[in-house]
Amino acid sequence: MRYTAEEIVEVHRMLSEEQLDIRSVTLSVNTLFAIAGNLEATLKRLESLGGTLERFVKAVDEVSGKYGIRIVTKRVAVSPIQFFLESLSEEDGPEIAEFLDGLAQEYKIDYISGYSAFADRGFTNGALRVIKTFAEALNSTRRLTGMINAASTVAGMNFEAIKLYVDEVFRMPPTSSSRATIMANVPPDSPFVPSAHHGLGMPEATINVAVSGPGVIESAIRRSRPKTLQELHDVIKRAAFKVTRLGELIGRKVAERMGIDFTTVDLSLAPSPAVGDSVAGIIEAMGISRMGGHGSLAALAVLMDAVKKGGAMATSAVGGLSGAFIPVSEDSVMAERALEGYVDFYTLIALSAVCNTGVDMVAVSKSQGKEKVVGLIADVLALGITLNKTLGVRVIPVDSPPGSYVDLGGLLGRVIVMKLKDVDVSGFVSLAGYVPSTLKRLELG
């Protein structure tokens, strides 16, 4: 498909004036070859990743320089550490974590992901060892991220995994808990941290791209001033088409330089703390004066339907979560609306039912108790099971009271401390075991 001169000029404006960039290029690589009978042999095998990481960084930098496109982060996803710890001891987990973190630092990788486990119905030895060392592993690293998949439409929801996760995340400072998430129905090809990992069934190594572009879409809406919903939908769709084409171009060029497969463009809209780069800002440009007001869900539904239709026309390599990422702390408008009271936890959950990817990057006060956080996570994962949808929760336990914020700096922005409902839920969350898969499972055959 050829690019017209008009399209090239428009994309140049998006890059220079409207915050358009490539949020991440992720090298997803199989590391199961490194599993050995002891820690020393495992780390020696993992060390061989160095050459691949060096080629990856070089390829991303060359493509970024050639096309003049900013690539915000370079990321690597490895096979879930759960599989390593099936045969190794619990204390080996943090050692592997620190080794991977060291590789990331040496080769200037922004994030390395895969301190992950799958515990939808119960625990293997490896999964339990990952969860029990989650805090230690993330607290001792700076670039490592981790994910616990605690629910799926096929298997149900593991309440015991949620409780253990909350215990661990309460032991983390904000700089660590911002790199941890708990999920339902996590896909095998997500380029987004903290959920990224090299999934089973994937090729030996792949390149995945996460596009961005909220500022592009907001500017397109404000510039065109659509008079009908159909016009609004079309404006968004056309902008998403161009953003996605750019993402695929970059991903394919990086993959070509490395001689590996290009597999995924994640269509998720993802904001940054920069002014004019907000998903909530798009909703307000659509005519909702304050994000969280009535009509916000309908506006988000229109937005993401148009983004997905435009993206699907631009690439046949759609993957990842491909929803709306609205991390409260990383979206400047969303953060303001949370402080003003227009957005609360149930607003975020309701948005997740439409196309948001869950409750992301919100702080909670430790003084409100672990039980309420377990209940919040269970609410979101239950929605994921019921809708057969990928959803996650990334909460940051802090000592500050609701209504305040903690500044993490950089892409993470200001973490808003939001108030949990002051209701005793201990009787429910203290129940042991797992939630069986729902009738939705029968629809899958």
N, C-alpha and C positions, 0 to 999 in steps of 0.2 A: 504494500500500500504506500503510495507516494505522498510526500508532504507538499502542500501548496505554499506559495510565498506568503499568502495571508495567514495561514496557520502557523508558519514559522515566526512571523512577526508577533502573533498573539501569544505564542509560547514564550517568546523573548520577554514580553511584558509581564507574563506570569512569573518568570524567574527573577526579573529585576525589580518589580514593583509589588508583587502580591504574595511574597513569602513561599513561592513554590520551590520545593526541594524533594529529594528522595530521602525519606525518613531513615531507611536502613537498607543495606544490602547484607544478607545473611548467608554465610556458607554453612550448609547443613551437612555434616560428615559422619559416616558410620565409624564408631570407635569400638565396636564389640570385638574387633580383632585383638584389642589390647588386654582383654580379660585373661588373666593368668592365675595360677594357684596361689600366688603370694603377692603382696603389695609391691615389693621391689621389682619383680618382673613386669607387673602391670604398668608401673610408672615408666619403666624403661621403654616399653612399647608405645606408651602415649607420647613419649618424647619425639617419636618419629613424625608427629603431626607438624613439627616446626617448619619443615619445608613447604608443606601445603599452606600453612598460615602465611608464610612469607610471600608465596605466589599470589595468594588471595589479596593481601594488602596492596601489593604492587599493581595488580589488575584493577582494583577499585580506584586507586589513585590515578592510574593512567586514563581510565574511562572518564572519571570526573574532570580531569584536566583537559582532555581532548574536547569534550562537549560543553565545558564551562558550567557544569551543573553541580551544585553543592550536594554532597552525600553526607547526611548528618552523623550517622554512626555506622561502623563496621561491626558485624556481629558474627559469632560462630555458635552453632548448636551441635552438641554431641549426643551420642546415645544415652538414654536415661541411666543414671548412676545406680538405680535399682538393680540392674542386671549385673553390675560389678560386685555389688554387696551380697548377692545370693551366695557367692563362694568365698567372699572375704569377710573379715570381722567388722563389727560396728565402728570401732575406732579407726578403721582404714578409710571410712567415708570422708571425714574432714581432711585427711592427708591427700586424698585424691582431689578434693575441692581446692586446696591450697596449691597443688601442682598445676591444675588447670588455670587457676587465677594467675599464677606466675607466667604461664605460657602466654596468656592474654596480654599481660603487661609487657612482656618482652617483645611481642610482635605488634604492639599498639592496636589491639582489638578492644573495642569499647565495652562489649559484653560477651561473655561466654556462658552459654546456657545448657542445662541438662542435669542439674542436681535435682532430679525429678523421680517421681514414683507414681504408680497406678494402683489405687486401692479402692476401686468402685464398690466391691462387695466385701472384701476382707483384705488380709495382708499375706504376702509372701514374706520370707525372711528378709529379702533385700529391700522390699518396700518399707517394712517396719524399721529397718536400720536407717534408711534415708530419713524418715520422718523423725525418728528419735535424735538424729544428729543435725537436723535442719538448722537450728539456731547456731550451733557451734560452727557449722560449715559456712554459713553466710556471715556470721560475725567475724570470722577470721579471714575474710576475703573482701575485695572491693569491686570486682568486675563479674563475679559469678552470680547467676540467677537460678532460682529453683521453682518447681511447680509440683503440687500434689493434685492428681486427678482423683477426686473423692466421690464422683457420681457419674452415672451414664444412664441413658434411656434403656439400654440393654440390661444392665446389671442392677441398678438401683442406687442408693445413697448410703455411704458408710459413715454413720454418725461417729464411730470411734475414731476414724481418720480426721474428721473435723475437729473433734475435741483435742486430739494430740497436736494438730496443726496450730490451734489457738494457743495451747500451752507453749509451743515453740515460738510463735510470733510475738507473744508477750515478753519473751526473753531477748528480743532484738531491739536495738536502737533504730530510729527512723531510716538511717542510711542502709540498714540491712533489710528491714521489713519492706522497704520500697522495691526490693529485688525478689520478693516472694509472692506467690499467688496460689489460690486453691480453686480448682476448676470442675466443671461438668462437661463431658463430651469434648474434650480437647482434641483438635485435629492433629494429624501426624506431620503437617507441613506449615506450622505457624512460624513466621519470621519475627513475631513480636515477643519481646521479653516482658515478663519473666517466663512465659509459657513455652518458649521455643525449645525444641529438642529434635533429635534426628529420629523420625518415626519408623516403626516397623513397616515393611512393604515399600520403602523408598529406595531409590538408587544409592549406590555407594557414596556419592557426593552430589549435592545440588546447590544451585544458587536461587535464592528467594529474595524478592523485593517487596518492601512495604512503601507505598506511596503516601503522600500527605495531601496538602492542598486545600484546607478549609478557607484560607484567605482568597484563593482563586475563585472558589464558588461564591463566597460572600460578595466579592467585588463584581462578579458577573451578574448577580441578582440586583445589586444596587445600581449597576450601570444600565441594565436593560429595563428595569422597572416594569415587570410583567403585569398584565391586567387580568389574566385568568390563571387558574390553576394549571391548565394545560401548557400555557406559555412558561410558567414557573418551572414546571417539570422539564420542559424541553431545554431551558437555559441551563439547568443543573446537569442534565444528561450530556449536553454538548461539552460542557467544561470537564466533566468526569472522563469523557472519552479522551480528551487531549492529555489530561493528567496521567491516565492509565497507559496511553501509548508511550509517553515519556518513560514511565516506569519499566515497561517491557523492553524498550530500547536499551536502557542502561543495564538491566538484568541480563539480556542476551549478549551484550558486548562483554560484560565481565565473564560470563560463562564461556564465551568463545575464547577469550584469552587464556582461560584456565583449562580448556578442553574437557569440560564436564557439562552435565545437564542443567538447563534452566527449567525450573518447574513451576514457580508460583509468583503471581502478583497478588498481594493482599490488597483488596480494594478499600480497606477500612480508612475512613477519615480519621486522622489523628492530629490533635492540636499541639501547639507549643505555648509556653508562657508569653511569647511575643504578642504585642498588641496587633490585632488584625489577623490572627491565625487561630480562630476559635470556632469550634463546632456550635457552641451556644450562640456565637455571633451570627452564624448562618440562620439559625432558627429565628433570631430577632430581626434579621434582614427580611425574613419571609413574612413578617407582620405581627409576631408575638412580641410585645414591648418588653417583657421580662421573661427570660427562659424559666420554665416551671409553671407559667400561667396556663390556664385551660386552652387547649389547642396545641400544646407543645408536642404531645404524642403524635397527633395527626401530621403536624409539620415534619417531625422526624421521619415518619413513615413515608411521606412524599419525597423527602430529601434522599433517603437511602434507597428507595425504589429507583429513583432517577439515577443515582450514582451507580447502582448495580447494573442497570440496563445500559448505561453509557460505557461502563467498564467491560461488561460482557461482550459488547460490540468491538471493543478495542483489543481484546486479548482472549485467547482460548486457554490461558494458563491461570485462571482464577483459583485461588486457594486461601489458606490461612483462615482467619476469623471472618474477614470481609463484612464487617458491621461498622457501627459507629463507636469509635473509642472516645469516651468522654471522661477522661481522668480529671477529677475535679481540680486537683492541684495544678495540672498542666494546661488547663484551659482558663485563661484570665477572666473571661466573662462568667464562666461557670463558677469560679471561685467567688466572685463578687455576689452572684445570685445566692450561693450557699450561705454566705455571711449575712445577706439581707433577709434570709428566711424563705425565699421563693423555691429553693431546691432543698429537699430533705431526703432521707434514705428511701422513703416510699416513692418519691418522684423518680429516683434513680432506678428502683426496681420496676416501676411502671414503664419507664423508657426502655428497660431491658427486654420487656415483652414485645416491643416493637422492633427495635434493631440495635439498641445499645448492647455492648458486650459484657455488661455486668456493673458491679459497684467497684470503681477503680480509683486508687490513689486518694483515699479519704482517711483522715485520722480519727481515731476514737479515743476517748479518755479512759485510761486504765481504771479510774475510780468507778466507772459504770459497770465493771465486772466482766468476766470472761463469758458467763452464760448468755448474755445479750448478744455478744459477738458470734457465738456458736449459732444462736437463733437467726441472726442476720445472714450468715453464710448459708444455713440450711434453707432459708427463704429463696435465695438466689439460685442455689443448685436445684431446688425443687422445681423452679420455673424452667430451668434448662432441661430437666428430665421431661417435664410435661410438654414442652414445645419441641423437644428433640433438637435442642439448640446449644451451641457452645456459649457458656457463660462462666464468668469468674469473679472472684472477690479479692481485692488487694487493699487491705486496711492497715493503717499505721498506728499501733497503740502508742500513746504518749502520756506524759504526766500532766499535760496542760488541760485546762477545762474546756468544755464546749464553747464555741464562739470565738476561740483564739486560733492562731495558726503557727506552724513551725516552718521556717524557711529552709528548704533543702538546697536551693540554688540550682543553676543550670537548667537543663530540660525538665527537671522534676518540679520546679516552681515552689509555691507556698502550699503546704499541706493544711487544709482547713480541718479543724476539729469539729465534727458534726455530732449533734446530740442523738443518742439512742433513746428509744421510748422507755420511760421509767415504769416498766412493767416487769414483774417477777415471772420469768420463764423457766426457772430452774427445774420445776417438776417435769416439764416436757423434755428439756435437753439432757436431763440426767438419765433418761431411758437408754438402755444399752442396745447394741446390735446395729442393724442396718434397716433402711427402708426398702422393701422389696420393689422390684421394677413394676411400673404401673401398666395399665391396659394399653398404653401407648406402645409398649413393646410388641403387642400382638399385631399392630399395623405394619411392623417391619418384616413380618413373615417368619 
